[in-house]
Amino acid sequence: CPVENEKRMLVSLDLRQMNRILSLSKENMYVVVEAGTVAQDLEKELRKWGFTLGWDAEMLEFCTVGGIASLRSNDIKRNMNGDLEYSIINFKMVTPT
């Protein structure tokens, strides 16, 4: 990142080890995942159970669930599920304080 004229603080988080699917409720149709879960990997696992994220496969390879959520990426090409903010039920966030 060029920092010469940058006035904002820049933060980069490595979430690669936070990549587990913690639970899947077939009855209630929800999944609990860690923020570093790559969307493509999650999509593959969900399809084994007959579910889908409903997001366009061409961008799933490069995005984590946490990254998509933090950016409120509503411009994702969606198949059927509407805006991302309506797909999130709950999340936990850790801050320095």
C-alpha positions as CSV (number, residue, x, y, z in Angstrom):
1,C,0.0,0.0,0.0
2,P,1.4,3.4,-0.9
3,V,1.4,5.4,2.3
4,E,2.9,8.7,1.1
5,N,-0.3,10.7,0.9
6,E,-2.5,8.3,2.9
7,K,-4.2,10.0,5.9
8,R,-6.3,7.0,7.0
9,M,-5.1,4.1,9.2
10,L,-4.8,0.9,7.1
11,V,-5.5,-2.5,8.7
12,S,-5.0,-5.9,7.2
13,L,-6.2,-9.0,8.9
14,D,-5.1,-12.6,8.1
15,L,-8.1,-14.8,8.8
16,R,-6.9,-17.9,6.8
17,Q,-6.8,-20.1,10.0
18,M,-10.4,-19.1,10.9
19,N,-11.9,-21.1,8.1
20,R,-14.1,-23.7,9.7
21,I,-17.8,-24.5,9.2
22,L,-19.0,-24.8,12.8
23,S,-22.5,-26.0,12.3
24,L,-25.3,-26.5,9.8
25,S,-29.0,-26.6,10.6
26,K,-30.9,-28.3,7.9
27,E,-34.2,-27.7,9.7
28,N,-33.7,-23.9,10.1
29,M,-31.6,-23.5,7.0
30,Y,-28.6,-21.7,8.5
31,V,-24.9,-22.3,8.7
32,V,-22.4,-21.0,11.3
33,V,-18.9,-20.3,9.9
34,E,-15.7,-18.5,10.9
35,A,-14.9,-15.2,9.2
36,G,-11.9,-16.6,7.2
37,T,-14.0,-19.2,5.4
38,V,-13.5,-18.9,1.7
39,A,-16.9,-18.5,0.0
40,Q,-16.0,-21.1,-2.7
41,D,-15.2,-23.7,-0.1
42,L,-18.4,-23.0,1.8
43,E,-20.4,-23.3,-1.4
44,K,-18.9,-26.7,-2.1
45,E,-19.7,-28.0,1.4
46,L,-23.2,-26.6,1.3
47,R,-24.0,-28.2,-2.0
48,K,-23.2,-31.6,-0.5
49,W,-26.2,-31.0,1.7
50,G,-28.4,-29.5,-1.0
51,F,-27.9,-25.9,-0.1
52,T,-26.3,-22.9,-1.8
53,L,-25.1,-19.4,-1.0
54,G,-26.8,-18.1,-4.1
55,W,-23.8,-16.0,-5.0
56,D,-22.1,-15.9,-8.4
57,A,-19.4,-18.6,-8.5
58,E,-16.9,-16.5,-10.5
59,M,-16.1,-14.4,-7.4
60,L,-16.4,-17.0,-4.7
61,E,-12.8,-18.2,-5.1
62,F,-11.3,-14.9,-3.9
63,C,-13.6,-13.8,-1.1
64,T,-14.0,-14.8,2.5
65,V,-17.3,-14.7,4.3
66,G,-16.0,-12.1,6.8
67,G,-14.6,-9.9,4.0
68,I,-17.9,-9.9,2.1
69,A,-19.8,-9.1,5.3
70,S,-17.4,-6.4,6.4
71,L,-17.7,-4.6,3.1
72,R,-21.5,-5.1,2.9
73,S,-20.9,-6.4,-0.5
74,N,-24.4,-6.1,-1.9
75,D,-23.1,-5.6,-5.4
76,I,-22.2,-9.3,-5.5
77,K,-23.9,-10.9,-8.5
78,R,-26.7,-12.8,-6.8
79,N,-28.7,-15.6,-8.2
80,M,-31.8,-15.3,-6.0
81,N,-31.1,-14.4,-2.4
82,G,-31.2,-10.6,-2.3
83,D,-28.8,-8.3,-0.4
84,L,-26.2,-9.9,1.8
85,E,-27.4,-8.0,4.9
86,Y,-30.6,-10.0,4.8
87,S,-28.5,-13.2,4.8
88,I,-26.7,-12.6,8.1
89,I,-28.5,-13.5,11.3
90,N,-25.8,-12.7,13.8
91,F,-22.1,-12.2,14.1
92,K,-19.5,-11.7,16.9
93,M,-16.8,-9.1,16.6
94,V,-13.7,-8.7,18.7
95,T,-12.3,-5.2,19.1
96,P,-9.2,-3.9,20.9
97,T,-11.3,-2.6,23.8
